[in-house]
């Protein structure tokens, strides 16, 4: 007999939901904290950040012991390189440039449109074969997007900041979809460790071409604190939480939590004294949170109805001798 704990989605879904929410909130703080390192050479700073994160993650992976994994082939290395280049390197360049052109609140809120893309593309990336996205998840994603557009259209926005933010959206989608095929064999720790390690040579090459020897200098105390925070919290902790939650929730449902990005951006902006959010910024963030709640409630109720139907069919099916 199958126990209730095995059929109910709550024991597995709620911790995964909490992890995804915390991860996206931490990613949202990136926009505001990037203001602390705005004067530091872009590529050199990001190379330092990912090098430190890679060392921490690789040490943790080694301490956890070996895992069951196949030898990485060309396709897996290609996915890791694509994930690192888009989801880490180009994404952070877009976020930092968007923050320089506009406000952290705008950058974080525009990134909340990620759920719509993942609601549509997420089911196509499932290992069980392509399927149509859930209409209810798409409806919830549209509510999240509406909140982002509210803050973008009437809040502290401008065209350059919007364009850089759109580039960050595309990279954020790659950050999730390219990782899905790798997580079953590598796990969240090793996907995070390998992708951050691969980002370092990418950044060093680009930085040398763009800035030469000026890509590195001694950081000031605020810059060192900012780089340390980005490395330990936004990279090491947030990456693990996100990649741990992603396969359990699915890309479409997990994508709803990108709505926590503007909450993290606005909250950190206030804490760091970078300015108070406008009324449309706050209203947009509230609509985003409402969309997340809607998506989780409808998908949770669907799962419960499915569990009840499964138990009912099992009760009507005679036991095999």
Helices and strands as residue ranges (DSSP letters): H 4-7, H 10-33, G 34-37, H 42-63, H 74-83, I 84-90, H 91-101, H 104-110, G 111-113, H 114-121, G 122-125, H 135-154, H 159-211, G 212-215, H 221-229, I 230-237, H 238-249, H 251-254, G 255-259, H 260-271, H 279-316
